[in-house]
Amino acid sequence: MQKGAAYDRISPPVATSAKIAMSTRQDRLIHWLLGSLELQTTLFHLGQYCGSWKASTTGLARAGFHVILSGDCWLHVIDSGEKHALQAGDAVFFLRDVNHLLSPHEDVAQASSAPRTAMAPVDLSVPCSTALACGFFDFKAPLNNVFLGSFPAYVIVSRDRSALQEIRPIFDLILAEAQHGSEEASPLITRLVDLLFFYVVRELCQQHEVSAGLWAVLARPEFTSLLEAIVHEPGRDWSVEDMADLSRMSRATFFKRFTQTAGTSPSQFLAQIRMKLATQLIGEGLSLARTAEAVGYQSDAAFSRAFKKITGTLPGAFRRAGHGVAKQLA
C-alpha cells in the first residue's frame, strides 16, 4: 500500500513571473481534469464526539475525507501501522478505501476497542470534544482509475503549516457552516470540500508526489505546452516527433522522459486523453461519429475499439448509461 503524503514541512518556492504564469497554465489543466472526473462529494457525518470514540469511512470501497473542525484526535492507518496526530484545521483525504480509524486514543488497540458513539451537534463550548466533517468522494467518469491510480493512498493536509496557506479561509467557512444551527447540514460544506480537494491535487502535482500518469505529466513544466495542445487539438494527427517538437526535445530524449514520467508510451497517453475528451463530448450530446472525428478517428469501428480498450465499455453503452455533462478546458 502506498503511504500517505503529509504536507506539514514543505516551504513554498520563491515565486517568479515565469513560475506564476506556468502555475496558472497548470491550474487550468488541473481544473479541466477535475471537472472531467465527475466528482461527487457527499457528507456522511457532521458533529462532534466526547469521551472515548472511534470513527471511520472504511469498508465501503469509496474515497473519503475527514476534516477536523475543532479539538484533536489520532489517525490510525491499520494495515501499515502508521499513526498521525491531527488537530483543528487539519484534513485527511483518502483516494482509496484505506483501513483506518480516527480516535482520541494514541494507542491503536485502545482506539480499536473504543465504542462507536453517535455524534452530537457541533458546539465549540463543550470541553474535551472533537468536531468532524466526514464524507465520501465518488468519481463517476470511467477513466478515473487510469488517472487516479498513481495518487498516494491518502493525503494529510495541515492548516497551520507552511504549505497550502491559501486553504485556511476554506476551513473557516466549513466551520462556520457546521455551526449554522439548522437541523440539516449545509449543502455548502460539500462544495467547500471540493475546493479543498482541488488545492490538495494541485499541491500533489507541484510537489511531485504523484508517481506516474497524467497528474505526474501535469507536474512537469516541460510538458505543459504539449498537454494544452493535445487537449485543444485532440483530432490532430499527432506523431512522436510533433510531441517532441512542442516539448523542445529530441525525439529520443522526449520519448525517454515522457515514458518515465507518464508510466506509459506517448501514443498510449494520447489515446487516454482522447478517450477522456470523448467521454465529455458524448456526455454533451455529440453523436458518436462526430465524437470519433473530433478526437482523431476516421473510422467508427477504430474509435469503438479504442474506447472499449481504455474505458472498458463501448461508446454506445457509455451514452446509454447517461453520464453527465463534464466541463471542458476554457
N, C-alpha and C positions, 0 to 999 in steps of 0.2 A: 504494500500500500504506500502511496506517495505521502510524504509528510506534509503538514500544513506549512503555510508561509505566514510568518508573523511580522507585521510592519511596525516595529517599535524602535528601531535603531537606525533607520535609513535617513540620511540627511538629503534634502532636496538639492539637485545640482544647480550650479550657477547658471542663471538664465541669460541667454543672448538673444538678439532679434532673430537670428537664423534658427536657433533651437525652438523659440516660441512659434515661428512660422511652421516648422516641421511638426511640432507638437499639435498645432491646430489641424494640419492635414491628417495626422494620425487619428486625432479625435473624431474627425468627420468619418473616417473609415470605420473606427470602432462604433460610432453611433449607428452607421448603416448596418453593421453586422449585428449589433444588439437588437436593432429593430427587426431584423430578419429572423431572429431566434424565436419570435412569437412568445416572449417571456410573459408568464402569468404568475404574479405574486399573490399568495393568499395568507391571511393572518390566522394562525391556529390558536395561539394563546396570547392574551394580553392581561397582565395583572401582576400581583406580587405575592411572594412567599415569605413566611416567617418560620422560625424554628428549624427543624430538620425536614428536608425535602429533596427531591430529585426531579429533573425534567429532561426530556429528550424528544427529538423528532425521528429517532431511529426506527427502522423496520418497515417503512412504507415505500421503499425503493424510489425516494424522491430527494431532490436537493432541498436544503433547508437553511434557516438562519435563526440566530438569537441575537437580540440587541439588549444590552444591559442598560436599563433606564435609570436605575438607582441601586445603591448598595454594591455588594461584591459577591463573587462566587468562584468556584473552580470548574474548569472544563476538563473532563477526563475522557481521553480517546482510548477506548477499551483495548482494542486489538494491538495497538502499538505501545501501550503503557504510558503514553505522554500525558502530561497534565499542565494546565496553564491557568494562572491566576487572572481573573477578569474583574474589572471594576466598572463603575458607572461611565457610560460613554464608549465602552468597547463593544465590538460586534464580532461574531464569528459566522462565516458563510461556508456552508457545506456544498461543494459542487457535485458530490455524490452521496449516496446513503452510507454514512460512516457511523459505526457503532460508538456512541458517545453518551455522556451524562453531564448535566450541569447540576451542581450541588454546593451547599455551603461547606462541605467537608473536603479537606485536602486529601485525606486517606481514601483510596478508591474503594476499599472494602466497606468502609463506613458509608461512603456515598452510594454504593450499590444497594446496601441494605436500608437506606433511608426510605421513608414512605412516599408514595405518590399522593400528594395532597392537592386539594382544589385551590385554585388561585383566588385571592381576594382582590377587590378593586384597587387600583393604584392610589396610594395615599402616602405621600412622602413624609408625613409627620410621624408615621409608625416607625419606632426604633428597631434596629437589627433586622431589617427586611430587605428583600431584593426584588426589584420590579423588572419584568422581562416583557419583550415583544418577540414572539416566536412564530415562525410560519414556514411556508414552503415556496420553492421555485419550481415551476413547470415550464419546460421548453418544448413547445408543440411542433416546431419545424422538424422534418425528417432527417436533416443533415446535422442535427445538433451533436450527435455522438462523434461525428467527424471533427467538428470544430471545437468541442469542449473536452474531448478525451485526454488532451495533454495538459489540462489545468491541474494544479495541486488539488489534492482531495478536499482540503479545507483551507480557509484563509482567515487569520485573526487580524483585525484592524483595531488599533488603539487610538482613541480620540486625543489623548494628551501627549502623544509623542510627535516626533518631528515630521514624519511623512503624513500625507493626506490631511493637512491642516484645514483644507477647504471644506471638509465634511462636518466640521464642528456645528455650523448652523443647522445642518440636516438633523443631527442628533437632538439639538434643542427643539426643533419643530416636531420631531417624533414624540419627545417627552411632553411637549405642550398638548399635542393631540391626544396622547394617552390619558392626560388629566382633564380631558374635555368635559367629563361629567355625564355624558349621555349613556343610556343603557347599552347601546350598540357601539362597537369600536368604530372610530372614524375611518372612512374609506381612504382618507388621505395618507394614512400610515403606510399602506402597501405601495402607494406611489412614491413616497419618500424613501422606502426601502429600495425601490427600483433605482432611484438616484444613487443611493449608497452602492448598489451593485455596479453601476456604471463606473463610479470612481475606483472601485476595487479592481475591476477589469482593466481599466487604464493603467493603474499602478502596476498590476501584474505584467502588463506588456512593457511598460517603461523600465521596470526593474529586471526584465529578462527572467522572470520566474516561470514562464510557460516554456516547456521543453521543446516543443515542436508544433507544426501545424500553422494555420492561418494566423493565430494570435502571435506566435513567435515571429512570423514574417512581418506583422504589423510593428513589432518592436524594433525592427532593423530599418533605419532611415534610408539605407541604400536601395531598399525595395519599395519604398512608398510610392514613387512615381509609377513604377510598373503596376502595382496593385490598383492605383487610381485609374490607370489607363485600361486595365482589363475590366474593371467594374463599369467604366463608361463605354467601352467598346468590346463587349463580350463576343460579338459576331465577327470580329476581325480574324483573319487567318493568321493566328499567332504562331510564329516559329520560335525556336530557342534563340536563334540569332536576334530576332526582334526584341525578345525579352532581355537578352544580354545588352543590346544597344541602349535600351531605356535605363538599364541599371548601370551603364557606363563601365562595363566589364567585358573582358574577352569571353568568348563562348565557353571555353573550358573552365575559367575561373567562376563565371556565373553559375554554371551547372553544378560545380562542386559546392559553392557556398549556399546556393539556394536549396539544394537537396539536403545538405546538413541542417539548415535552418527549418525547412518545412517538413522534413521527415518523409518526403516523397518527391518524385520527379516533377520538373516544371510542367510537363504535359498532364500528369495526373492532377496536379494542383489546379491547373487551368480548368480541367473538367469539373473539379469540385466547385470552383467559383461559378462556372457556367450553370451548373445544376442548382446552386443556391439562388442565382438570379432567376433561373427558370421557374423555381417554386414560387417566387414572388410574382412573376408575370402571370402564371396560371392562376394564382390566388386573386389577382386583379381582374381576371376575366378574359385574358387574351387567349385566343384559340391555340390549340396545340401546334398547328402548322406554323403560325406566326411566331410562337414562342421558340420553336425549333430554329427558325431562321434567325431570330433575334440573338440567339446565343451561339450561332455559328454552325448549325447543322442544316445541310441542304436536303437531307433525307429524313422523313418522319421515322422510318424504321431505325436509322442510326441514332437519332435522338432518343427514341424509346429505350433502345439497348443501353445507352449511356446513362439515362435517367434511372433505369432499374438497377444497373450495376452500382451506382453511387448512393441512391436513396433507399434502395430495397423495395421499391414499388414502381409500377408503371405510371406514366404521367396521367393517363385517363383515370386510373384508380385514385390517384392523388387528388385530381379535380373533383371526383365524385365524393371524396371524403369531406369536402367543404372547408379546406384550410382557409384561414382568414387572410385578409389583405396585409401585406408587410410593406413597410416604408422603404422607399428607395433612397439611395445616396443623393443628396441635393446637389 
